[in-house]
Amino acid sequence: MRIGLDVDNVILDFDGGMLDAMLLEDKNKRNKGIINENADYILSGMFDWSNSEIVAFMDENTERIACTLRPLEGAKYYMDKLLEEGHELILISNRAYPHYKEPFLTTATTLKNNQINYTKLVITETNDKSSACLQNKVDILVDDRATNCYLAMKNNIKCCLMKSRYEKRSFTDLDSVSNWEELYYKIHGLDA
């Protein structure tokens, strides 16, 4: 089976890395820390930063933060297991300018530093990963954004939502998992 995997919040803990960096940066701004624990997302009202401060922070720091990310619990173990079983892992990520100057190199280096094994890495220019899935004959796409899953499903690509810490919604029309162990068994259910 050819499995398409998003990188951020599916393999690497982007939200955790971003939160840590924003907590540090907040000390340089107003030092208020998290003002809304129940914010929809880190960049949506968790801190008292203005929109322009958030954009500037993202433009100046995202690529640096991406270089420091660590794998989600179980990601490396289950990815290695899937590869050993003969599955192909096609990593499909939308890391683009202006947040990334060298998205492919940054991503490949971070994966290598974390000893993450995979079959192929594809960087897309849009959130719609459908064309990359079709070109690489992906059987299922795993993404942390429901919107990206729906775009792929419009092109008859099976999808599974990897729920991140900020995805509180329920989707009756989307397969979803909360961790890599669940994903592993979901993939085996599809493979049967």
Secondary structure, DSSP 8 states (H G I E B T S, - for coil): -EEEE-SBTTTB-HHHHHHHHHHHHHHHTT----S-TT-SBTTBBSS---HHHHHHHHHHHHHHHHTT--B-TTHHHHHHHHHHTT-EEEEEE---TTT-SSHHHHHHHHHHHTT---SEEEE-SSS--HHHHHHTT-SEEEES-HHHHHHHHTTT-EEEEE--TT-----TTSEEESSHHHHHHHHHHHH-
